[in-house]
Amino acid sequence: MTTTSTPTRFGRARVGVQRFGTFLSGMIMPNIAAFIAWGFITMLFIAAGWLGGWHPVSDLLGGFGNASEIGWPGAMTALAQSEDGATFPQYVGLVGPMITYLLPLLIANTAGRMIHGERGGVVATIATMGVIVGTSIPMFLGAMIMGPFAALVTKWMDRIWEGKIKPGFEMLVNNFSAGILGMLLAILGFFVFGPVIIGVSAVLGGAVGWLVSLHLLPIASIIVEPAKVLFLNNAINHGVFTPLGVEQVTDAGKSILFLIEANPGPGVGLLLAFTFFGVGQAKSSAPGAAVIQFLGGIHEIYFPYALSKPMTILALIAGGATGVATNMILGGGLAFPAAPGSIIAVTAAASSPAAGGIGNLLVVYLSVVLAATVTFLITAVILRASRRRDLAAEESGADAFGSAISQTEANKGKKSSVLGTLGAGGEAAAATDAGGATTTAAAPIQSIVFACDAGMGSSAMGASVLRNKLKKAGVEGVTVVNQAIANLDGTADMVITQQQLTDRARSKSPQSTHISVDNFMNSPKYDEVVEMVRDRHTRQ
């Protein structure tokens, strides 16, 4: 039976930071595909791109060249000035409008929906448009501030006349109130928010420039690498590095900030060290974990290894700092965010001609190799120094690695099926009520949701694992999906979460059967869920 423990002050603080980080990354991560699309369009069609100048269509899409010479009727143009001072019509293209309007508006809409559904998203988008046109730089930070603010104001406004609108006037009141509020917030954004965000962006950009000029950027790894183990990396990476990095790309064609957290070198170096010098389950599972981490970009899979030997976090810091220093000295960077942090995504983002082409790609590869090598060597020394003690603990039956997996998922605050591929055996899952007692419902289970903070990545793989187990068990008519806790709507029959997230999931979906699991590493947990589902169907 799973019990509910009183959270410590540190635990409450960690959960609070995680929630804030989840909110920040929740604005960016659902729109990563749009960032990647913009990155590819930039890589192919700008003047310095792979296809730039190759064909008039490239000029049209990239937004350069003389429109009167290309002659594509109907496309949007703007006046440009040549070196001799003459003006000519130039196609706007896709690159500029996407980074200026599309990406910030997507972020604002996502933020608004997170707070107040569709109405919040619409008003947030209108308000952010005022911030965008009131400034001359990409307004990612502006969207991340104005979007939530506008949605909150809309939510407060709706409470004023909730239940007081006469029947038949709902649509009139709702549409006009949202439109008028959106107009007012857009004006506010134009005259107030825009200048403030420009100042904030200048301060943050100046801080990054100061670190680079003093060659201090590698010290960011002292914060980033431990934060990854505590699952606070999304707040840093997507909340700060991505917006600032995109602004750098508009000036330099690439940004080192995209590689501070996403470099797969430290993780694969750690896992290779466990492959050669680890013991027991950690040693046997490390090779497969290295493949998932390096090629799949799921960095969380190496966190239990670091937690089983906390000293290895120093190796991760050293490896991360080595990668950052390499890119800083040799000028390596990415043209767009590498999400997930797979070597495949890194290759695509580093090979852009605007970022330096093959030369830049080789620098980035070197940063990955050196980061992996440094992490591997330091981790190997740590593991060798404690090998005799680890072997004795293994023989005595102590499961430090299994405990580290549990701690990893406690730190993450959500279930992880990726971690579930690392081992077998362990605690059983238990459906819990508010007091932690096991509960049993008689109704058949037809929909199961793996709920986590972001609703992406590991939870998707978890749903896939359970779907396969249900299929092998011959259980049909059960839908298994992954979803963010914020998006739970109360319709799921069963919700599976990590223990520290169960209360949050229960508040969003109180009528569902909730499965609270301490250790998602072990496949018997999924087997017991299958048995529970089959038993409910049999009773029916």
C-alpha positions, 0 to 999 in steps of 0.5 A: 500500500502506498502511503502519503508522507508529510512533505518537508520544507525542501520538498515543498520548495522543490515542488514549487520550483518544479511547478514554476519550471513546468509552467515556463517549459509548458509554454515552449515545449508544445511549440518546439515543432514550430521552432524546428520548422523555422530553423529548417526554413532558415537553414535552407532559404536565407541568403546564406542557407543551403538553397539561398540564391540557388533559385528565385523561389529560395529568394521568395521564401528566404525574404531577400532579392528584388521582388520586381525581378522575381515577379511572384504576384500577390506575395507580401513585399516591403521596401528595402534599401540597397548599398547605393541608397536606392529603394526596391521592393523585397519579399518578406518571406517566411523567416522574418514573419515566423520569428517576429509573429508566429513563434511569440503568438504561439507561445502566448496562445499556449500560455493563455490556454494553460491558465484559462482555456480558449478564451485565455488563449485568444485574449493572450494572443491579442494582447501579445500582438501589441507587445510585438508591434511595439518593439523591434526585437523578437518578443519571446520573453514578452509573450511569456509574460504578457500571455499569462498576464492577459489570461489571468486578467480574462479569468478575473473578468469572467468571475465578475459576471459568472452566473449573472448573464441573462439567457440568450446574451451569453455569446454577446457578452463573452465575445465583446468582453474578450474583444474589448479586454484584448484591445485594451491589453494590446494597447497596454502591451504596446506602450508599457510592456514592450519597453519594459521587456526590451529592458529586461531582454537587454539586461539578460542579454548583457549578462550572457554577453558579460559571461562570454566576454569574461569566459565564464559561461562554463560556470553555468554547468554548476547550476545546469547539471545538478538542476537536470538531476532535480528536473529543474532543467526545463525552467532554465533551458526553455524558460531562459536559454531558448528565448535568449538563444533565438534572439542571438540567432537573429544576429549571429545565425547560431547560439551557444545557449542551445547547447548548454543543457542539450549537449548529450556528451556528459550523459553518454560519458556517464553511462559509458563509465557505468557500462565498463566500471559499474556493478550489478543492475546499473552495469547491465542496463547502462549500454541500452540507456546510453543508446536511448540517451544519445540517439533518442535524446531522453536525458532523464534516463541517466539521472538514476545512475548519477543519484546512485553515486552522487559524486558523479554529479561532479563529473557531469559538471566537469563534462558540461563545462568542458563542452561549453568551453569548447563551443565558447572558444571555437565558436560552436552553436546551434541554429535552433533548439535541439529538442530533444537533446539527441545527437541527431537533433544536434547535428541538424541544428549545427549543420546550418550554413548560417551557423557555419556549416560543416566547420560549426558541426565539427566544433559541436561534435568536438564539444560532445566528444570532449564533454563525454570523455571528461565525464567518462574519465572522472566517473571511472575514477569514482566508480573504481574507487568504490568498486569493492564497496559496491560489490559487497553491497550488491552481494548483500542485496542492497539496491542502491540503483533501484533506490536511485531510480525511485529518487529520480522519479521523486525529483521529477515529480512524475512517472517515467516509462523510460526509466521503466526500461532499466530494471525489473522487480520492486514495489507494486503499484497501488490505487490510493485514496486521499489518505493513502489507502488502497481503493477498489472500484467496480466499474470497468476501466476503459481509459488510462492516462499516464499523467506528468508535468509536461505530458511528453517524452517519457510519459508517451513511452510509458503509455506505449509500454502499457499498451503493449502489455495490455495487447499481449494479455489479450485485453481489448477496449482500453485506451492508454494515452499520456497527458499533462496533469494540467490537461486532465479533464476528469474523463479518465477511468484511471490516472497513473502518476508518480507519488508526489504528483498524485494529489495534483492529479486527483484535484484535476480528476477526482472521479478517476481511479488513481495509481500512485507508484513509488518506483516506475523502474519495475515492469511488475508495476505495469503487470499489476495494472494489467491484472487490475484492468482485466479483473474489472473487465471480468467482473463486468 
